[in-house]
Amino acid sequence: MALSNPFPSVHTRTVPGPAPNGLGQGLFASTDINPGEDVLHIDTPFVAVLDTQRLTDTCSGCFSQQEVASGSELRACTGCRTVRYCNRTCQATDWKFAHSLECGVFSKLAPRVLPINARAMLRMVLRSARRKYTAAELDLFVQLEMHVRDMRRQNVAQWERIQLSSKAVRAYSGTEMNEEAVAAFGAKLDVNAFNLTTPLYDRIGLYLHPYAALINHSCASNAVVGFDGAYLTIKALRPIRQNEQIFISYVDATNPVDRRRTELRDRYFFDCSELREQVEKAYLLMEAVSNPGVEPGEAVDSFDSVARDETAACVVEG
């Protein structure tokens, strides 16, 4: 079913609702969904920007990469020379979406280029000031998690980067927002953005839409995110029943357990009990082999003393 007018770019077979276990909001299937079918797709992002190294070889309008063999060449914006486009259609689309608001800033900064997070923050602040978001989009964005307290305690460098970016964005944009409000854009971006990827899952930038950001994490996900340019699709990995919560994996499930745990802690500020269970099984097996005389209960107590901090459930709110 498609959402009504407040989210015209969102086409979904889900409905938002309170998630169990105090996990805030989540998305739930509004109908049965078969494997491979769309759970939702979004035509237009809240914000999407390219990694700095991709600005020269990827279109900032449709996010397609330049094919060297084709002999085609992306054309730089004549105003700022910072972003490039496939053709006039892509340029006109991006100009209407946001580039008309940021082009002058980029031009004054050239040849310097703002970091990706600062460029995304700038777009959001400028679009908000010009009322280019619907009230429903902004209301949903405001509800997204920030984890500022966690950042200040666990990742000081991340919070300092956000503060520095907010100072720059506030100055360059000329916004009347105070610095704290601008920093909130940066914190929400850090915690809720997707990696913008090619169809082959090579990262090219950042993508955020507050409706998609409601999807919670599970190591046993039932859906997967993909992109075709700026077009986001979330497809079912297995049969999903009506009223079942939608879950995606926030991290690459093929990475080693330690790396996944670190990513979840550092970026999303939670520990994953499903990852803990994998480590516990390996630990107990190793104990059984190396210390065959140890009672199972003693081995479990030993593991708990080593991993006592990892007690959170393996789901986290979007």
DRENTORDREN-754323 format. One record per residue (C-alpha): residue in three letters; x, y, z. Coordinates in Angstrom, 3 decimals, m for minus. Last residue first. Example, Ala and Ser with C-alpha at 12.3 -4.5 7.8 and 13.67 -1.06 7.14 Angstrom:
REM residues 2
SITE   res          x          y          z
SITE   SER     13.670     m1.060      7.140
SITE   ALA     12.300     m4.500      7.800
***
This chain:
REM residues 318
SITE   res          x          y          z
SITE   GLY     16.149      3.062     13.731
SITE   GLU     15.755      1.224     16.988
SITE   VAL     18.159     m1.506     17.854
SITE   VAL     17.800     m5.249     17.764
SITE   CYS     20.262     m7.797     18.998
SITE   ALA     19.233     m7.483     22.610
SITE   ALA     21.664     m5.814     24.970
SITE   THR     23.737     m7.905     27.397
SITE   GLU     27.306     m7.410     26.292
SITE   ASP     28.821     m5.766     29.350
SITE   ARG     29.477     m9.008     31.208
SITE   ALA     31.657    m10.448     28.424
SITE   VAL     34.676    m11.708     30.362
SITE   SER     32.837    m12.439     33.611
SITE   ASP     30.023    m14.034     31.625
SITE   PHE     32.515    m16.320     29.885
SITE   SER     33.879    m17.589     33.169
SITE   ASP     30.377    m18.135     34.523
SITE   VAL     29.539    m20.162     31.391
SITE   ALA     32.693    m22.255     31.821
SITE   GLU     31.872    m22.873     35.484
SITE   GLY     28.388    m24.051     34.564
SITE   PRO     29.754    m26.413     31.916
SITE   GLU     32.118    m28.059     34.493
SITE   VAL     35.820    m27.738     33.697
SITE   GLY     37.689    m31.047     33.436
SITE   PRO     38.010    m30.914     29.650
SITE   ASN     40.068    m27.712     29.838
SITE   SER     41.500    m27.013     26.351
SITE   VAL     38.785    m28.735     24.315
SITE   ALA     35.805    m27.829     26.494
SITE   GLU     37.121    m24.295     26.949
SITE   MET     37.431    m23.845     23.173
SITE   LEU     33.867    m25.049     22.687
SITE   LEU     32.689    m22.708     25.429
SITE   TYR     34.418    m19.736     23.807
SITE   ALA     33.086    m20.537     20.314
SITE   LYS     29.548    m20.850     21.653
SITE   GLU     29.956    m17.636     23.644
SITE   VAL     31.225    m15.736     20.584
SITE   GLN     28.168    m16.704     18.541
SITE   GLU     25.869    m15.929     21.482
SITE   ARG     27.448    m12.492     21.900
SITE   LEU     26.797    m11.736     18.222
SITE   GLU     23.152    m12.562     18.880
SITE   SER     23.351    m10.445     22.044
SITE   CYS     24.309     m7.322     20.105
SITE   ASP     25.743     m4.324     21.901
SITE   PHE     24.491     m0.805     21.255
SITE   PHE     25.833      2.628     20.371
SITE   TYR     24.879      2.845     16.678
SITE   ARG     28.175      3.971     15.141
SITE   ASP     30.882      2.750     17.503
SITE   ARG     28.997     m0.100     19.156
SITE   LEU     27.469     m1.570     15.992
SITE   GLU     30.727     m1.195     14.074
SITE   THR     32.757     m2.827     16.868
SITE   ARG     30.369     m5.766     17.101
SITE   ARG     30.493     m6.272     13.332
SITE   ARG     34.300     m6.227     13.386
SITE   ASP     34.485     m8.719     16.238
SITE   VAL     31.992    m11.057     14.543
SITE   PRO     33.908    m11.202     11.259
SITE   ASN     32.298     m9.471      8.246
SITE   THR     29.785    m11.348      6.084
SITE   ALA     26.821     m9.745      7.881
SITE   ASP     27.841     m6.311      6.611
SITE   VAL     26.405     m3.891      9.156
SITE   TYR     23.031     m2.269      9.822
SITE   SER     21.262     m5.552      9.159
SITE   ILE     17.621     m5.060      8.214
SITE   PHE     14.467     m5.796     10.176
SITE   ILE     10.780     m5.413      9.330
SITE   GLN      8.344     m6.231     12.135
SITE   GLU      5.648     m8.804     11.414
SITE   ASN      2.110     m7.342     11.238
SITE   GLN      1.326     m9.277      8.025
SITE   ARG      3.765    m12.124      7.518
SITE   ILE      7.182    m11.796      5.931
SITE   PRO      8.393    m14.633      3.705
SITE   ARG     12.176    m14.431      3.292
SITE   LEU     14.722    m11.868      2.110
SITE   ALA     12.079     m9.182      1.559
SITE   LYS     13.183     m6.174     m0.467
SITE   ILE     14.020     m2.596      0.523
SITE   THR     14.436     m0.261     m2.426
SITE   LEU     16.012      3.188     m2.552
SITE   TYR     16.025      5.216     m5.793
SITE   ALA     18.814      7.796     m5.800
SITE   GLY     20.773      5.715     m8.302
SITE   ASP     19.422      2.186     m8.149
SITE   PHE     19.907      1.374     m4.493
SITE   GLY     19.529     m1.677     m2.258
SITE   VAL     18.477     m2.446      1.309
SITE   VAL     17.759     m5.968      2.588
SITE   ALA     14.878     m7.573      4.472
SITE   ASN     14.245    m10.349      7.007
SITE   SER     17.251     m9.640      9.211
SITE   ALA     18.656    m12.250     11.599
SITE   CYS     21.465     m9.953     12.812
SITE   SER     18.668     m7.536     13.618
SITE   HIS     18.403     m3.797     13.171
SITE   ASN     15.329     m1.572     13.237
SITE   ILE     13.643      0.190     10.334
SITE   LEU     12.611      3.738     11.266
SITE   ALA     15.424      5.121      9.090
SITE   ALA     13.413      4.221      5.983
SITE   TYR     10.810      6.810      7.000
SITE   PRO     13.451      9.402      7.928
SITE   HIS     15.157      9.280      4.511
SITE   LEU     18.925      9.448      4.494
SITE   TYR     21.613      8.526      1.987
SITE   LEU     25.402      8.763      2.194
SITE   GLY     28.020      8.247     m0.533
SITE   ILE     29.555      6.001     m3.178
SITE   ARG     29.722      2.608     m1.445
SITE   ASP     30.069     m0.412     m3.723
SITE   TYR     26.964     m2.561     m3.315
SITE   LEU     26.846     m3.895     m6.903
SITE   PRO     23.717     m1.791     m7.610
SITE   THR     25.891      1.172     m6.543
SITE   THR     25.763      2.253     m2.936
SITE   LEU     24.544      5.040     m0.654
SITE   ASN     25.517      3.926      2.855
SITE   PHE     22.447      4.487      4.969
SITE   ALA     22.027      7.410      7.346
SITE   ASN     20.444      7.132     10.803
SITE   VAL     23.177      7.593     13.424
SITE   ASP     25.502     10.001     11.634
SITE   LEU     22.673     11.950      9.991
SITE   LYS     20.805     12.384     13.269
SITE   ALA     23.970     13.756     14.865
SITE   GLY     24.632     16.144     11.985
SITE   PHE     21.096     17.524     11.882
SITE   ALA     21.219     17.921     15.670
SITE   ALA     24.413     19.951     15.260
SITE   VAL     22.419     22.501     13.255
SITE   ALA     19.919     22.817     16.109
SITE   GLU     22.706     23.256     18.667
SITE   GLU     24.388     25.912     16.532
SITE   ASN     21.306     28.101     16.484
SITE   MET     19.145     28.201     13.405
SITE   GLU     19.005     31.616     11.695
SITE   THR     20.767     30.151      8.692
SITE   GLY     23.481     32.038      6.826
SITE   SER     24.379     28.789      5.107
SITE   TYR     28.152     29.215      5.274
SITE   ALA     28.277     30.238      8.953
SITE   ARG     25.793     27.649     10.206
SITE   VAL     27.420     24.960      8.092
SITE   ALA     30.888     25.786      9.430
SITE   LYS     29.818     25.812     13.090
SITE   SER     27.792     22.623     12.555
SITE   SER     30.780     20.896     10.971
SITE   LEU     32.965     21.667     13.991
SITE   GLN     30.274     20.414     16.360
SITE   ILE     29.813     17.220     14.342
SITE   ARG     33.569     16.611     14.291
SITE   GLU     33.745     17.182     18.072
SITE   TRP     30.945     14.655     18.550
SITE   GLN     32.759     12.029     16.491
SITE   ALA     36.066     12.670     18.277
SITE   VAL     34.376     12.270     21.671
SITE   ASN     33.133      8.787     20.852
SITE   GLN     31.928      6.966     23.963
SITE   ARG     30.737      9.642     26.415
SITE   ARG     29.956     12.570     24.132
SITE   MET     28.627     10.211     21.483
SITE   ASP     26.409      8.378     23.968
SITE   ARG     24.917     11.662     25.194
SITE   VAL     24.331     12.766     21.602
SITE   HIS     22.532      9.509     20.746
SITE   MET     20.607     11.316     17.972
SITE   GLU     17.475      9.182     17.456
SITE   LEU     14.905     10.197     14.859
SITE   GLN     11.774     12.054     16.006
SITE   VAL     12.828     15.346     14.375
SITE   PHE     13.088     13.558     11.022
SITE   LEU      9.487     12.345     11.331
SITE   ASP      8.238     15.873     11.979
SITE   LEU     10.368     17.198      9.124
SITE   GLU      8.949     14.703      6.642
SITE   ALA      5.376     15.296      7.841
SITE   ALA      5.752     19.080      7.555
SITE   THR      6.847     18.617      3.965
SITE   TYR     10.436     19.432      3.100
SITE   LYS     11.398     22.201      0.669
SITE   ARG     10.515     24.874      3.201
SITE   ARG     13.390     27.150      2.122
SITE   ALA     14.993     26.995      5.582
SITE   SER     14.599     23.216      5.664
SITE   ARG     16.236     22.863      2.257
SITE   LEU     19.180     24.989      3.417
SITE   VAL     19.652     23.047      6.657
SITE   MET     19.330     19.671      4.944
SITE   ARG     21.725     20.568      2.145
SITE   LEU     24.307     22.008      4.547
SITE   MET     24.126     18.910      6.746
SITE   ALA     24.786     16.687      3.727
SITE   ARG     27.723     18.843      2.640
SITE   ALA     29.096     18.792      6.208
SITE   ASN     28.831     15.002      6.308
SITE   ILE     30.640     14.656      2.970
SITE   PRO     33.570     16.911      3.824
SITE   LEU     33.432     20.433      2.327
SITE   VAL     35.458     20.939     m0.829
SITE   ARG     38.300     23.439     m1.184
SITE   PRO     38.958     24.657     m4.733
SITE   ALA     36.562     26.332     m4.268
SITE   LEU     35.023     27.662     m1.041
SITE   LYS     33.209     30.625     m2.598
SITE   SER     31.851     28.459     m5.423
SITE   PHE     30.696     25.739     m3.030
SITE   VAL     28.686     28.284     m1.038
SITE   GLY     27.172     29.764     m4.201
SITE   CYS     26.150     26.323     m5.439
SITE   GLU     24.437     25.355     m2.170
SITE   LEU     20.876     26.625     m2.672
SITE   SER     20.639     26.026     m6.433
SITE   HIS     22.073     22.578     m5.715
SITE   ALA     19.077     21.514     m3.652
SITE   PHE     16.256     19.698     m5.460
SITE   LYS     15.728     22.140     m8.331
SITE   TRP     19.409     22.206     m9.231
SITE   ASP     19.597     18.431     m8.788
SITE   THR     16.856     17.869    m11.364
SITE   ALA     18.232     20.504    m13.734
SITE   GLN     21.703     18.954    m13.624
SITE   CYS     20.366     15.455    m14.222
SITE   THR     18.344     16.688    m17.205
SITE   ARG     21.244     18.761    m18.489
SITE   ASN     23.477     15.728    m18.830
SITE   CYS     25.597     13.225    m16.944
SITE   TYR     26.388     15.654    m14.132
SITE   ARG     29.301     16.953    m12.080
SITE   VAL     29.709     18.668     m8.702
SITE   THR     32.460     21.032     m7.550
SITE   ARG     32.942     23.337    m10.558
SITE   CYS     30.961     25.953     m8.565
SITE   GLY     28.954     27.867    m11.168
SITE   THR     29.756     25.984    m14.358
SITE   CYS     28.581     22.723    m12.799
SITE   ALA     31.020     20.128    m14.080
SITE   ARG     30.125     17.945    m17.056
SITE   LEU     30.628     14.207    m16.822
SITE   GLU     32.450     12.748    m19.774
SITE   SER     31.418      9.942    m22.064
SITE   GLY     34.075      7.884    m23.858
SITE   SER     32.055      4.741    m23.296
SITE   ALA     35.047      2.828    m21.962
SITE   VAL     35.471      5.184    m19.021
SITE   GLU     31.909      4.650    m17.860
SITE   GLN     31.158      7.503    m15.475
SITE   GLN     29.266      6.419    m12.382
SITE   SER     25.512      6.810    m11.965
SITE   PHE     24.418      8.869     m8.970
SITE   CYS     21.358     10.327    m10.779
SITE   GLY     21.997     14.024    m10.089
SITE   SER     25.456     14.203     m8.544
SITE   CYS     26.813     12.139    m11.437
SITE   THR     29.833     10.091    m10.402
SITE   ASP     33.469     10.344    m11.537
SITE   THR     34.664     13.671    m10.114
SITE   LEU     32.467     13.855     m7.001
SITE   ARG     33.271     10.237     m6.065
SITE   GLN     36.379     11.073     m3.989
SITE   THR     34.304     13.454     m1.850
SITE   ASP     31.717     10.779     m1.053
SITE   LEU     28.456     11.639     m2.766
SITE   VAL     25.386     13.180     m1.187
SITE   ALA     21.825     12.074     m0.475
SITE   VAL     19.239     13.980      1.570
SITE   PHE     15.567     13.446      2.343
SITE   PRO     15.772     11.067     m0.581
SITE   THR     13.369     10.890     m3.544
SITE   ASP     11.782      7.816     m5.119
SITE   ILE     11.467      5.627     m2.036
SITE   HIS     10.732      1.922     m2.174
SITE   LEU      9.081     m0.344      0.357
SITE   VAL      8.816     m3.999      1.266
SITE   ASP      9.396     m4.832     m2.369
SITE   GLU      9.122     m8.507     m3.283
SITE   GLY     12.111    m10.833     m3.388
SITE   PRO     10.723    m13.227     m0.783
SITE   ASN      6.932    m12.830     m0.442
SITE   ILE      5.205    m10.112      1.579
SITE   ASP      2.018    m10.638      3.616
SITE   THR      0.311     m7.315      4.279
SITE   SER      0.801     m4.158      6.368
SITE   ALA      4.302     m5.314      7.317
SITE   PHE      5.608     m3.490     10.380
SITE   LEU      8.078     m0.606     10.609
SITE   GLY      9.634      0.318     13.933
SITE   GLN      9.347      3.030     16.566
SITE   GLY     10.906      3.079     20.016
SITE   LEU     12.861      0.019     21.070
SITE   GLY     11.199     m0.397     24.458
SITE   ASN     11.117     m4.189     24.251
SITE   PRO      8.557     m4.306     21.434
SITE   ALA      8.423     m1.743     18.601
SITE   PRO      5.786      0.998     18.564
SITE   GLY      4.299      1.422     15.091
SITE   PRO      5.026      2.566     11.569
SITE   VAL      3.104      0.918      8.713
SITE   THR      4.530     m1.175      5.912
SITE   ARG      3.735     m2.104      2.332
SITE   THR      5.367      1.057      1.092
SITE   HIS      5.691      3.647     m1.632
SITE   VAL      7.423      6.754     m0.291
SITE   SER      7.909      9.779     m2.580
SITE   PRO      4.578     11.392     m1.686
SITE   PHE      5.173     11.179      2.082
SITE   PRO      2.552     13.555      3.554
SITE   ASN      0.235     12.751      0.562
SITE   SER     m0.772      9.205      1.399
SITE   LEU      1.448      6.213      1.925
SITE   ALA      1.227      3.534     m0.695
SITE   MET      0.000      0.000      0.000
***
